[in-house]
Amino acid sequence: MLNTSWTFIIGWIFLICRMNPVEIIKLKRNNYPLTENQIKFFIEGYLQGDITDYQMSAFLMAVYFNGMNDEETFYLTDIMLNSGEIIDLNFLDMPKVDKHSTGGVGDKTSLIIAPLVASCGIAVPMISGRGLGHTGGTLDKLESIPGFNVNYSVPDFKRIIKETGVVLIGQTGELAPADKRIYSLRDVTATVECIPLITSSIMSKKLAEGADGIVLDVKIGNGANLPDKEKSVELAKKLISTAKKFGKKAIAVLTDMEEPLGRNIGNWLEVEECIEMMNGSMIPDLYKLTNVLSGAMIFLGGKASGIDEGEKIAGQKLIDKSAYKKFLEIVKIQNGDVKYIKDWSNLKRGKFKRQVLASEDGFITEMTAMDFGYASIELGCGRKRVEDKVDYLAGIILHKKCGNEVRENDIICELYSGSETKLESGFNRLKDAVRISKTKPPERKLILDILD
C-alpha cells in the first residue's frame, strides 16, 4: 500500500498535466504547489477573459487558505510584473527610490514622503493603490483633491518625473495589469490578508515603476492588513528577499498599527493633515514615522550615510517647507486644484456630523484601529463593492489618542459623512472601539524594528 507522501506525489503528477482553470483551482485547493506554467496560464487566461471573475475569486481563496511557497510567489510576482510594461528610468541622472506601506488606518505618510524625498534630489516613482479592506488607499486620498489625475500613460509618467522628480499615479493598463484587476477583486472577496498575494501585488508594481530601491512600511497590529506579528515579520522578509531576487535594494520598517496613525482618518481629511504638518504643525506619531521612512529612502538613495542622518535631512525639509513646495508642484503638474490645497485651513467637512464622547473619567487604553478603519468605510471613505463611490469629505477626526487622560463627556472623536444613514452606521461601529481605564497605559512603541 502506498504511503501518504507517495500518494501526494502521484496525485500531483496526475493533476499537473491538466491545464484548465478548474484543475488548477483544485490543485491549489488541495494544497499542491503550482508550476510556473500553471500560474502563467491562469493569470494570462484571466487577463484575456478566458477565466472568469468567479474562477479567479476561487483561486484567490484557495491561495488565501493554502498559501504559496517561495518559488510560486516568485513566479506569480514575475508573471504579474511581465503582464505589462516595465519602465526604464535610466534617463534620470539621480537615484530612484520608492516607499510602500502594507496598509493601515490613517496611514497617509506617502503624501508627505514623496515630495519630501524628491526635494532631496532623489527621484520617487510612486505607483499606489486604492483602499483594501479596512485600510485606506493613497489614490483615493489624492483624488479627494479636485482635478488631481492619477491615471497617466507611461510616456506621461516619464515626462512628469523628469520635470518634477516625483510622480504619484495608479496602475495603468500598461503597468502590471494583472495586479490591477486582481487587486480590486481581493478587496471584495476577503482575500487581502495573504502573504504571497500581498508580496506579488506590492513587488509587481514597484518593480514595474523602475525604482532602484524600496522602503517597505510593514504594519503590525489589529489595524494592519496582516495583524499577526509573526506573519508580518514573515511578510517583511519575503518582500526583502523578493526585491533582492530582482536586483533591488530594500529596507523594511516594522511599525505599530494598534491605533490609527495621526489624527485624521478619511481621504480629504488625511490630505489636510499632511498639508498641516508640511506647514509646521507637530503631529508626533505621523512626524516620527514620516521621518524614519524618509530617512531610510534618503539613505538608500545615497544622500545620507545612515537612516539617522537621513532623518535629520528629512526633518529639515519639513521645517524649511521644501516638502510642501514640492507637493504643490505635484498637484499642479497632475492637474489638481492648487487653490483648493492652499485653502486647506478652511476645514472642508462632510454635511453630517456626530461626536463620540468619553463614557467615564480615566485614560484611553485602546483605540482599536481596525474598528476605526471599518467605521470610516461605513461613513463612505471606502468601498464595500468595486462599483461603490467614495465620499471624499467623510471621515473621522481624533481629539484624543491612547494614553490621553479624559473626563466624562470629553470629545474623543468627530465623525463626518454626506449621509445620515452612513453616519449612524459609522457611529455604531465605534461603540466598542475605545476603552478607558483608571490607570495610564505604557507608551506604545511606534517603530518596532528595521530589517534590511
C-alpha positions in Angstrom: 0.0 0.0 0.0 1.4 3.4 -1.0 2.3 5.8 1.9 0.8 9.3 2.2 3.8 11.1 0.6 3.8 8.8 -2.5 0.0 9.3 -2.8 0.6 13.1 -2.7 3.3 12.9 -5.4 1.4 10.6 -7.7 -1.7 12.8 -7.3 0.3 15.9 -8.1 1.9 14.4 -11.2 -1.5 13.3 -12.4 -3.1 16.7 -11.9 -0.1 18.7 -13.1 -0.6 17.6 -16.7 -4.1 19.1 -16.8 -4.1 22.7 -17.9 -7.5 24.1 -17.3 -8.8 26.6 -14.7 -10.9 24.1 -12.7 -8.0 21.7 -12.3 -5.6 24.5 -11.3 -8.1 25.7 -8.7 -8.4 22.2 -7.5 -4.7 21.7 -7.2 -4.3 24.8 -5.0 -7.4 24.0 -3.1 -5.9 20.6 -2.2 -2.6 22.3 -1.3 -0.5 21.2 -4.2 2.3 23.5 -5.4 1.7 25.1 -8.8 4.2 25.2 -11.6 5.3 28.4 -13.4 3.3 27.4 -16.5 0.1 26.8 -14.5 0.3 30.1 -12.8 1.0 31.8 -16.1 -1.8 30.0 -17.8 -4.3 31.1 -15.1 -3.2 34.8 -14.9 -2.9 35.3 -18.7 -6.3 33.5 -19.1 -7.9 35.9 -16.6 -6.5 38.9 -18.5 -7.7 37.6 -21.8 -11.2 36.9 -20.5 -11.0 33.1 -20.8 -11.0 32.8 -17.0 -13.9 34.4 -15.1 -14.1 36.6 -12.1 -15.7 33.8 -10.1 -12.9 31.4 -11.1 -10.2 34.0 -10.1 -12.1 34.5 -6.8 -12.0 30.8 -6.1 -8.3 30.7 -7.0 -7.6 33.7 -4.6 -9.5 32.0 -1.8 -7.5 28.7 -2.4 -4.2 30.7 -2.2 -5.5 32.5 0.9 -6.1 29.3 2.8 -3.1 27.2 1.5 -0.5 29.9 0.7 2.3 29.6 -1.8 5.9 28.5 -1.4 8.8 30.8 -2.3 9.0 29.5 -5.9 5.3 30.0 -6.5 5.4 33.5 -5.0 8.4 34.4 -7.3 6.6 33.0 -10.3 3.4 34.9 -9.5 5.3 38.2 -9.0 7.3 37.8 -12.2 4.2 36.9 -14.3 2.3 39.8 -12.9 5.2 42.1 -13.5 5.6 41.0 -17.1 1.9 41.2 -17.8 2.6 44.8 -18.8 5.4 47.2 -19.5 8.4 47.7 -17.2 9.5 51.3 -17.1 13.2 52.1 -17.7 14.2 55.3 -15.8 17.9 55.2 -16.7 17.5 58.5 -18.4 17.3 60.1 -14.9 20.7 61.1 -13.6 19.7 60.6 -10.0 18.9 57.7 -7.6 15.4 56.3 -7.8 13.7 55.1 -4.6 10.1 54.4 -3.6 8.2 53.6 -0.5 5.3 51.3 0.1 3.0 50.6 3.1 1.3 47.2 3.6 -1.8 49.2 4.7 -3.0 50.9 7.8 -5.7 53.1 9.3 -4.9 56.8 9.0 -1.7 55.9 7.1 -1.1 58.9 4.9 2.7 59.1 5.0 3.2 58.8 1.2 1.6 62.2 0.7 4.5 63.8 2.7 7.3 61.4 1.9 7.1 61.5 -1.9 7.6 65.3 -2.1 10.0 65.4 0.8 12.4 62.8 -0.6 12.1 64.3 -4.1 13.2 67.6 -2.7 16.4 65.9 -1.7 17.4 65.1 -5.3 16.0 61.6 -5.3 13.5 60.5 -7.9 10.4 59.0 -6.4 8.4 56.9 -9.0 5.3 56.1 -6.9 2.6 53.8 -8.1 0.0 53.4 -5.4 -3.3 51.6 -4.9 -6.8 52.2 -3.6 -8.2 51.1 -0.2 -8.1 47.4 0.6 -10.4 46.0 3.3 -10.5 48.4 6.2 -7.3 50.3 5.2 -7.2 53.5 3.1 -5.6 53.9 -0.3 -3.3 56.7 -1.5 -5.1 57.1 -4.8 -8.4 57.8 -3.1 -6.7 60.4 -1.0 -5.1 62.1 -4.0 -8.4 62.1 -5.9 -10.0 64.0 -3.0 -8.1 67.0 -4.5 -10.4 68.3 -7.3 -8.9 67.6 -10.7 -6.0 65.5 -9.4 -5.2 62.9 -12.1 -3.7 59.6 -11.1 -4.2 58.0 -14.5 -1.3 58.6 -16.8 0.4 56.6 -19.6 4.0 55.5 -19.3 5.3 58.4 -21.5 3.5 60.9 -19.3 4.8 59.1 -16.2 8.3 59.6 -17.6 7.6 63.2 -18.5 6.3 64.2 -15.1 9.1 62.5 -13.1 11.7 64.1 -15.4 10.2 67.5 -14.8 9.5 67.3 -11.0 11.5 64.3 -9.8 8.3 62.6 -8.5 5.1 61.2 -9.8 2.1 59.7 -8.0 -0.1 57.5 -10.1 -2.2 54.4 -10.1 -1.7 51.3 -12.2 -2.4 51.9 -15.8 -3.3 49.2 -18.4 0.4 49.2 -19.3 1.9 48.6 -15.8 1.2 45.2 -14.1 -2.3 45.0 -15.5 -2.7 41.6 -13.9 -2.3 43.1 -10.4 -4.6 46.0 -11.2 -7.5 43.6 -11.9 -6.7 41.1 -9.1 -6.2 44.0 -6.6 -9.8 45.1 -6.9 -11.1 41.6 -6.6 -9.1 40.8 -3.5 -10.8 43.8 -1.7 -14.3 42.4 -2.2 -13.5 38.6 -1.7 -11.9 38.9 1.7 -8.5 37.7 0.4 -6.5 40.7 1.4 -4.5 39.2 4.3 -2.4 36.7 2.4 1.4 36.9 2.3 2.0 35.6 -1.3 -0.8 37.8 -2.7 0.5 40.9 -0.8 4.1 40.2 -1.9 3.3 39.7 -5.6 1.0 42.7 -5.6 3.4 45.1 -4.0 6.5 43.9 -5.8 5.0 43.7 -9.3 4.0 47.4 -9.0 7.3 48.5 -7.5 9.4 46.6 -10.0 7.4 47.9 -12.9 7.9 51.5 -12.0 11.7 51.5 -12.3 12.8 52.1 -8.7 16.4 51.0 -7.7 15.5 50.8 -4.0 12.3 50.3 -2.0 11.5 51.1 1.6 8.7 49.0 3.0 6.5 50.1 5.8 5.2 46.8 7.2 2.3 47.3 9.6 1.8 45.1 12.7 -1.4 45.1 14.8 -5.1 44.9 14.6 -5.3 47.8 12.1 -2.9 46.2 9.6 -3.9 44.1 6.6 -1.9 41.3 8.3 -2.4 41.8 12.0 -0.4 38.8 13.3 3.2 39.9 14.3 4.9 36.7 13.2 3.2 36.8 9.8 4.1 40.5 9.4 7.7 39.7 10.1 7.5 36.8 7.6 6.0 39.2 5.0 8.8 41.8 5.6 11.4 39.1 5.0 9.5 37.8 1.9 9.3 41.3 0.4 13.0 42.0 1.0 14.1 38.6 -0.4 11.8 39.0 -3.5 13.2 42.5 -4.1 16.8 41.2 -3.9 15.9 38.4 -6.3 15.1 41.1 -8.8 18.3 43.0 -8.0 16.7 45.8 -6.0 17.8 47.3 -2.6 15.2 47.1 0.1 14.7 48.1 3.8 11.6 47.1 5.8 10.4 49.1 8.8 8.1 47.3 11.1 5.6 49.7 12.6 2.8 49.6 15.1 -0.8 49.7 13.8 -2.8 49.1 17.0 -4.3 52.6 16.9 -4.9 54.9 13.9 -1.9 56.9 12.7 -2.1 60.7 13.2 -5.4 62.5 14.0 -7.4 62.2 10.8 -9.0 59.2 9.0 -10.6 59.7 5.6 -9.5 60.9 2.2 -9.5 64.7 2.2 -9.1 64.8 6.0 -5.8 62.9 5.6 -4.6 65.2 2.8 -5.5 68.1 5.1 -3.5 66.7 8.0 -0.4 66.2 5.7 -0.6 69.8 4.5 -0.9 70.9 8.1 2.2 69.1 9.0 4.1 70.3 5.9 3.2 73.8 7.1 4.7 73.4 10.6 2.2 71.6 12.8 3.6 68.8 15.0 1.7 65.5 14.9 4.0 63.3 16.9 3.4 59.8 15.6 2.9 60.9 12.0 6.0 63.0 12.2 8.1 60.2 13.6 7.0 57.6 11.1 7.4 60.0 8.2 10.9 60.9 9.2 12.1 57.3 9.7 10.7 56.2 6.3 12.0 59.3 4.6 15.4 58.8 6.3 15.6 55.2 5.0 14.8 56.4 1.5 17.4 59.1 1.7 19.9 56.6 2.9 19.1 54.1 0.1 19.4 57.0 -2.4 22.9 57.6 -1.2 22.2 61.1 0.2 23.0 60.1 3.8 25.4 57.7 5.5 22.7 56.1 7.5 19.0 56.2 8.4 19.7 58.6 11.4 21.3 61.1 9.2 18.5 60.7 6.6 16.0 61.5 9.4 17.8 64.8 10.2 17.7 65.8 6.5 14.0 64.9 6.3 13.2 67.0 9.4 14.9 70.0 7.8 12.9 69.6 4.6 9.7 69.9 6.6 11.0 72.9 8.6 12.0 74.9 5.5 8.8 73.8 3.7 10.7 72.2 0.8 8.3 69.2 1.1 5.2 71.5 0.9 6.6 73.4 -2.1 7.3 70.1 -3.9 3.8 68.9 -3.0 2.3 72.0 -4.7 4.4 71.2 -7.8 3.0 67.7 -7.8 -0.6 68.9 -7.5 -0.1 71.4 -10.3 1.6 69.1 -12.8 -1.0 66.4 -12.2 -3.9 68.8 -12.8 -5.0 69.2 -9.2 -6.6 72.3 -7.9 -3.8 74.2 -6.2 -6.2 76.8 -4.8 -8.1 74.1 -3.1 -4.9 72.9 -1.5 -3.9 76.4 -0.4 -7.4 76.8 1.2 -6.8 73.7 3.3 -7.3 75.5 6.6 -10.9 76.3 5.6 -12.0 72.9 7.1 -13.9 71.1 4.4 -16.1 68.5 6.0 -19.0 66.2 5.3 -22.5 67.5 5.7 -23.5 65.5 8.7 -21.5 65.3 12.0 -21.6 63.2 15.2 -19.3 63.0 18.2 -18.1 60.1 20.2 -17.9 61.1 23.9 -15.9 59.6 26.8 -18.2 57.4 29.0 -16.2 58.0 32.2 -13.1 59.6 33.7 -9.8 57.9 33.1 -7.1 57.2 30.5 -7.7 55.9 27.0 -6.0 52.5 26.9 -7.2 51.3 23.5 -8.4 52.7 20.2 -8.9 49.7 18.0 -7.5 50.7 14.6 -9.5 48.0 12.7 -12.8 49.3 14.1 -11.9 52.9 13.1 -11.0 51.6 9.7 -14.3 49.8 9.2 -16.2 52.8 10.7 -14.6 55.0 8.1 -15.8 52.7 5.3 -19.3 52.8 6.8 -19.1 56.6 6.7 -18.3 56.4 2.9 -14.5 56.7 2.9 -14.0 53.3 1.2 -15.8 50.7 -0.8 -17.8 47.6 0.1 -18.2 46.8 -3.6 -15.9 47.5 -6.5 -18.5 49.9 -8.0 -19.1 51.9 -4.8 -18.4 55.7 -4.9 -16.2 57.3 -2.3 -17.3 60.2 -0.2 -14.1 62.3 -0.2 -15.2 64.5 2.7 -16.3 61.7 5.0 -14.1 60.6 7.9 -13.1 60.8 11.5 -11.1 63.4 13.4 -9.5 62.1 16.6 -9.3 64.6 19.5 -7.8 62.0 21.9 -5.2 59.2 21.4 -4.1 56.2 23.5 -2.6 57.4 26.8 -4.5 60.7 26.9 -6.5 61.5 30.0 -10.2 62.1 29.6 -13.2 63.3 31.6 -16.7 62.0 31.2 -18.3 63.5 28.1 -15.0 64.8 26.6 -15.0 64.6 22.8 -12.9 61.6 21.8 -13.6 61.9 18.1 -15.9 63.5 15.5 -17.5 61.6 12.6 -18.4 63.2 9.3 -20.4 61.9 6.3 -22.6 63.1 3.5 -25.3 60.6 4.6 -27.1 60.5 7.9 -27.6 56.7 7.5 -23.9 56.2 6.9 -23.1 58.4 9.8 -25.2 56.3 12.1 -23.6 53.1 10.8 -20.1 54.5 11.4 -21.0 55.6 14.9 -22.4 52.2 15.8 -19.1 50.5 14.6 -17.2 52.6 17.1 -19.2 51.6 20.2 -16.6 49.2 21.5 -13.5 50.6 19.8 -12.4 52.9 22.6 -11.6 51.6 26.1 -11.0 53.7 29.2 -9.1 52.7 32.3 -8.3 54.3 35.6 -4.6 53.5 35.0 -2.5 55.2 32.4 -1.2 52.7 29.9 2.5 52.3 29.0 3.6 54.3 26.0 3.3 52.4 22.8 6.4 51.9 20.6 5.8 53.1 17.1 8.9 51.8 15.3 9.2 48.1 16.2 12.2 47.0 14.1 14.1 47.8 10.9 15.2 44.9 8.6 17.5 45.0 5.6 
